């Protein structure tokens, strides 16, 4: 094999390796809640609770994301249900294109559950509170934290934000912990939506 051919083969191998790992290095979570108007504080608290979870493990000084979930660089994308209701599908479609499955935390206290049910698949939708009605398989009711994990979260939240976390913050943290557990099992690979959904359905936020 000539020197040029060896170099070309090496480049093709590296390209294949990078392509295979593309889904494992960066991950977007759509956090759909209210960030404007009178209810903006609840949305901000939900996002801040999620941010606590992203800072728990695997951090490094050079990171440009919001932190890590399940060992993967994670970005918490704010989507304002009050301002972007008519553009939700447009905002979410690129996420599906980039990573194979959109993962959405939907604060159904801020909007009718019907809005969540109309969001495009493939995706996994983690509700902030139970739907209390029949929903499709990709819409998941929340799973509660155990008492010890809740106490640890409260201490971390106080340390980062200087105040006691409210219910919204706890809901956000719980959802983010569930995402972290699922991503760890999936090794950051979201290209197979049915497999992703199955892992998320079984994931629990507490040890």
C-alpha positions as a Markdown table, in Angstrom:
| # | Residue | x | y | z |
|---|---|---|---|---|
| 1 | Unk | 0.0 | 0.0 | 0.0 |
| 2 | Unk | 1.4 | 3.4 | -0.9 |
| 3 | Unk | 1.9 | 6.2 | 1.6 |
| 4 | Unk | -1.0 | 8.2 | 0.2 |
| 5 | Unk | -3.3 | 5.2 | 0.3 |
| 6 | Unk | -2.3 | 4.5 | 4.0 |
| 7 | Unk | -3.1 | 8.1 | 4.9 |
| 8 | Unk | -6.4 | 8.0 | 3.1 |
| 9 | Unk | -7.3 | 4.8 | 4.9 |
| 10 | Unk | -6.4 | 6.3 | 8.2 |
| 11 | Unk | -8.5 | 9.4 | 7.6 |
| 12 | Unk | -11.5 | 7.3 | 6.6 |
| 13 | Unk | -11.1 | 5.2 | 9.8 |
| 14 | Unk | -10.9 | 8.3 | 11.9 |
| 15 | Unk | -14.0 | 9.8 | 10.1 |
| 16 | Unk | -16.0 | 6.6 | 10.8 |
| 17 | Unk | -14.9 | 6.7 | 14.5 |
| 18 | Unk | -16.0 | 10.3 | 14.9 |
| 19 | Unk | -19.3 | 9.7 | 13.1 |
| 20 | Unk | -20.0 | 6.7 | 15.4 |
| 21 | Unk | -19.3 | 8.9 | 18.5 |
| 22 | Unk | -21.0 | 12.0 | 17.3 |
| 23 | Unk | -24.1 | 11.4 | 19.4 |
| 24 | Unk | -22.1 | 10.8 | 22.6 |
| 25 | Unk | -20.4 | 14.2 | 23.1 |
| 26 | Unk | -23.2 | 16.7 | 23.1 |
| 27 | Unk | -26.9 | 16.5 | 23.9 |
| 28 | Unk | -29.8 | 19.0 | 23.9 |
| 29 | Unk | -32.8 | 18.9 | 26.2 |
| 30 | Unk | -35.7 | 21.1 | 25.3 |
| 31 | Unk | -37.1 | 22.6 | 28.5 |
| 32 | Unk | -40.6 | 23.7 | 27.6 |
| 33 | Unk | -42.2 | 25.9 | 30.3 |
| 34 | Unk | -43.1 | 29.6 | 31.0 |
| 35 | Unk | -40.2 | 32.0 | 31.0 |
| 36 | Unk | -42.1 | 35.3 | 30.5 |
| 37 | Unk | -45.0 | 37.0 | 32.1 |
| 38 | Unk | -46.4 | 36.5 | 35.6 |
| 39 | Unk | -45.5 | 32.8 | 35.8 |
| 40 | Unk | -41.9 | 33.3 | 34.6 |
| 41 | Unk | -40.4 | 32.6 | 38.0 |
| 42 | Unk | -41.8 | 29.0 | 38.0 |
| 43 | Unk | -40.1 | 28.3 | 34.7 |
| 44 | Unk | -36.8 | 29.7 | 35.8 |
| 45 | Unk | -36.9 | 27.6 | 38.9 |
| 46 | Unk | -37.6 | 24.5 | 36.9 |
| 47 | Unk | -34.6 | 25.2 | 34.7 |
| 48 | Unk | -32.4 | 26.0 | 37.7 |
| 49 | Unk | -33.4 | 22.7 | 39.3 |
| 50 | Unk | -32.3 | 20.9 | 36.1 |
| 51 | Unk | -29.0 | 22.9 | 36.1 |
| 52 | Unk | -28.2 | 21.6 | 39.6 |
| 53 | Unk | -28.3 | 18.1 | 38.1 |
| 54 | Unk | -26.0 | 19.0 | 35.2 |
| 55 | Unk | -23.3 | 20.2 | 37.6 |
| 56 | Unk | -23.3 | 17.1 | 39.9 |
| 57 | Unk | -20.7 | 15.0 | 38.0 |
| 58 | Unk | -18.2 | 15.0 | 35.1 |
| 59 | Unk | -17.6 | 18.7 | 35.0 |
| 60 | Unk | -14.4 | 20.2 | 33.5 |
| 61 | Unk | -13.1 | 23.8 | 33.3 |
| 62 | Unk | -13.2 | 24.1 | 29.5 |
| 63 | Unk | -16.9 | 23.0 | 29.1 |
| 64 | Unk | -19.1 | 25.3 | 27.1 |
| 65 | Unk | -22.4 | 23.5 | 27.8 |
| 66 | Unk | -24.7 | 23.8 | 30.8 |
| 67 | Unk | -23.0 | 20.8 | 32.3 |
| 68 | Unk | -23.3 | 17.0 | 32.1 |
| 69 | Unk | -26.1 | 14.5 | 32.3 |
| 70 | Unk | -25.1 | 10.8 | 32.1 |
| 71 | Unk | -21.6 | 11.7 | 31.2 |
| 72 | Unk | -22.6 | 13.7 | 28.2 |
| 73 | Unk | -22.2 | 17.5 | 27.6 |
| 74 | Unk | -25.8 | 18.7 | 28.0 |
| 75 | Unk | -27.5 | 22.0 | 26.9 |
| 76 | Unk | -30.8 | 23.0 | 28.5 |
| 77 | Unk | -32.6 | 24.8 | 25.7 |
| 78 | Unk | -35.3 | 27.2 | 27.0 |
| 79 | Unk | -38.5 | 27.2 | 25.0 |
| 80 | Unk | -41.1 | 29.6 | 26.3 |
| 81 | Unk | -44.5 | 28.0 | 26.0 |
| 82 | Unk | -46.1 | 31.5 | 26.4 |
| 83 | Unk | -44.2 | 33.0 | 23.5 |
| 84 | Unk | -43.4 | 30.0 | 21.2 |
| 85 | Unk | -46.5 | 27.9 | 21.4 |
| 86 | Unk | -47.1 | 28.2 | 17.6 |
| 87 | Unk | -43.5 | 27.3 | 16.8 |
| 88 | Unk | -42.9 | 24.4 | 19.1 |
| 89 | Unk | -42.6 | 21.8 | 16.3 |
| 90 | Unk | -40.3 | 24.1 | 14.3 |
| 91 | Unk | -38.0 | 24.6 | 17.4 |
| 92 | Unk | -37.9 | 20.9 | 18.2 |
| 93 | Unk | -37.4 | 19.4 | 14.7 |
| 94 | Unk | -33.7 | 20.3 | 14.4 |
| 95 | Unk | -33.0 | 18.6 | 17.8 |
| 96 | Unk | -34.5 | 15.3 | 16.4 |
| 97 | Unk | -32.4 | 15.7 | 13.3 |
| 98 | Unk | -29.2 | 16.2 | 15.2 |
| 99 | Unk | -29.5 | 13.4 | 17.8 |
| 100 | Unk | -32.2 | 11.0 | 16.6 |
| 101 | Unk | -34.6 | 11.5 | 19.4 |
| 102 | Unk | -35.8 | 14.8 | 21.0 |
| 103 | Unk | -35.9 | 14.7 | 24.8 |
| 104 | Unk | -38.4 | 17.3 | 26.1 |
| 105 | Unk | -39.1 | 18.3 | 29.7 |
| 106 | Unk | -42.7 | 19.7 | 29.5 |
| 107 | Unk | -44.1 | 21.7 | 32.4 |
| 108 | Unk | -47.7 | 20.8 | 32.0 |
| 109 | Unk | -48.7 | 23.2 | 34.8 |
| 110 | Unk | -47.8 | 26.0 | 32.3 |
| 111 | Unk | -49.8 | 24.7 | 29.4 |
| 112 | Unk | -52.6 | 22.2 | 28.5 |
| 113 | Unk | -51.4 | 18.6 | 28.2 |
| 114 | Unk | -52.9 | 18.7 | 24.7 |
| 115 | Unk | -49.9 | 20.9 | 23.7 |
| 116 | Unk | -47.5 | 18.1 | 24.7 |
| 117 | Unk | -49.5 | 15.5 | 22.9 |
| 118 | Unk | -49.2 | 17.5 | 19.7 |
| 119 | Unk | -45.4 | 17.7 | 19.8 |
| 120 | Unk | -43.6 | 15.9 | 17.0 |
| 121 | Unk | -42.2 | 12.4 | 17.3 |
| 122 | Unk | -39.7 | 10.8 | 17.5 |
| 123 | Unk | -39.3 | 12.1 | 21.0 |
| 124 | Unk | -39.5 | 11.4 | 24.7 |
| 125 | Unk | -41.6 | 13.8 | 26.7 |
| 126 | Unk | -41.0 | 14.0 | 30.5 |
| 127 | Unk | -44.0 | 15.7 | 32.1 |
| 128 | Unk | -43.4 | 17.8 | 35.2 |
| 129 | Unk | -46.6 | 16.5 | 36.9 |
| 130 | Unk | -48.8 | 13.5 | 36.1 |
| 131 | Unk | -51.0 | 13.8 | 33.1 |
| 132 | Unk | -54.1 | 12.3 | 34.9 |
| 133 | Unk | -55.3 | 11.0 | 31.5 |
| 134 | Unk | -54.4 | 8.5 | 28.8 |
| 135 | Unk | -51.3 | 9.6 | 26.9 |
| 136 | Unk | -49.2 | 8.0 | 24.1 |
| 137 | Unk | -46.3 | 5.8 | 25.1 |
| 138 | Unk | -43.6 | 8.5 | 24.5 |
| 139 | Unk | -45.2 | 10.8 | 27.1 |
| 140 | Unk | -43.9 | 9.8 | 30.5 |
| 141 | Unk | -45.3 | 10.8 | 33.9 |
| 142 | Unk | -42.8 | 11.9 | 36.6 |
| 143 | Unk | -41.1 | 9.5 | 39.0 |
| 144 | Unk | -40.5 | 10.9 | 42.6 |
| 145 | Unk | -37.2 | 11.2 | 44.3 |
| 146 | Unk | -36.4 | 9.4 | 47.5 |
| 147 | Unk | -36.0 | 11.4 | 50.7 |
| 148 | Unk | -32.2 | 11.2 | 50.9 |
| 149 | Unk | -31.8 | 12.4 | 47.3 |
| 150 | Unk | -34.2 | 15.2 | 47.9 |
| 151 | Unk | -32.2 | 16.5 | 50.9 |
| 152 | Unk | -29.0 | 16.4 | 48.9 |
| 153 | Unk | -30.7 | 18.4 | 46.2 |
| 154 | Unk | -32.0 | 21.0 | 48.6 |
| 155 | Unk | -28.4 | 21.5 | 49.9 |
| 156 | Unk | -27.0 | 21.8 | 46.4 |
| 157 | Unk | -29.6 | 24.2 | 45.3 |
| 158 | Unk | -29.1 | 26.5 | 48.4 |
| 159 | Unk | -25.4 | 26.4 | 47.7 |
| 160 | Unk | -25.8 | 27.5 | 44.0 |
| 161 | Unk | -28.7 | 29.9 | 44.2 |
| 162 | Unk | -28.8 | 31.1 | 47.8 |
| 163 | Unk | -32.4 | 30.1 | 48.5 |
| 164 | Unk | -34.5 | 27.1 | 49.3 |
| 165 | Unk | -35.8 | 25.2 | 46.2 |
| 166 | Unk | -39.5 | 25.3 | 45.5 |
| 167 | Unk | -41.6 | 22.6 | 43.9 |
| 168 | Unk | -40.7 | 23.8 | 40.4 |
| 169 | Unk | -37.0 | 23.4 | 41.1 |
| 170 | Unk | -37.5 | 19.9 | 42.5 |
| 171 | Unk | -39.5 | 18.9 | 39.5 |
| 172 | Unk | -36.8 | 20.1 | 37.2 |
| 173 | Unk | -34.1 | 18.3 | 39.1 |
| 174 | Unk | -36.0 | 15.1 | 39.2 |
| 175 | Unk | -36.5 | 15.1 | 35.4 |
| 176 | Unk | -32.8 | 15.9 | 34.8 |
| 177 | Unk | -31.8 | 13.0 | 37.1 |
| 178 | Unk | -34.0 | 10.6 | 35.1 |
| 179 | Unk | -32.4 | 11.9 | 31.9 |
| 180 | Unk | -29.0 | 11.4 | 33.3 |
| 181 | Unk | -29.7 | 7.8 | 34.3 |
| 182 | Unk | -31.1 | 7.0 | 30.8 |
| 183 | Unk | -28.2 | 8.6 | 29.0 |
| 184 | Unk | -25.7 | 6.6 | 31.0 |
| 185 | Unk | -27.4 | 3.4 | 29.9 |
| 186 | Unk | -27.6 | 4.6 | 26.3 |
| 187 | Unk | -24.0 | 5.8 | 26.3 |
| 188 | Unk | -25.4 | 9.1 | 24.9 |
| 189 | Unk | -26.7 | 7.4 | 21.7 |
| 190 | Unk | -30.2 | 8.5 | 20.9 |
| 191 | Unk | -30.4 | 7.2 | 17.3 |
| 192 | Unk | -32.9 | 4.4 | 17.9 |
| 193 | Unk | -36.1 | 6.1 | 19.2 |
| 194 | Unk | -37.9 | 2.9 | 20.4 |
| 195 | Unk | -34.8 | 1.7 | 22.3 |
| 196 | Unk | -34.4 | 5.2 | 23.8 |
| 197 | Unk | -38.0 | 5.3 | 24.9 |
| 198 | Unk | -37.7 | 1.9 | 26.5 |
| 199 | Unk | -34.7 | 3.0 | 28.5 |
| 200 | Unk | -36.3 | 6.3 | 29.6 |
| 201 | Unk | -39.5 | 4.4 | 30.7 |
| 202 | Unk | -37.4 | 2.3 | 33.1 |
| 203 | Unk | -35.0 | 5.0 | 34.3 |
| 204 | Unk | -35.4 | 6.2 | 37.9 |
| 205 | Unk | -34.0 | 9.4 | 39.3 |
| 206 | Unk | -33.0 | 8.0 | 42.7 |
| 207 | Unk | -30.4 | 5.3 | 43.6 |
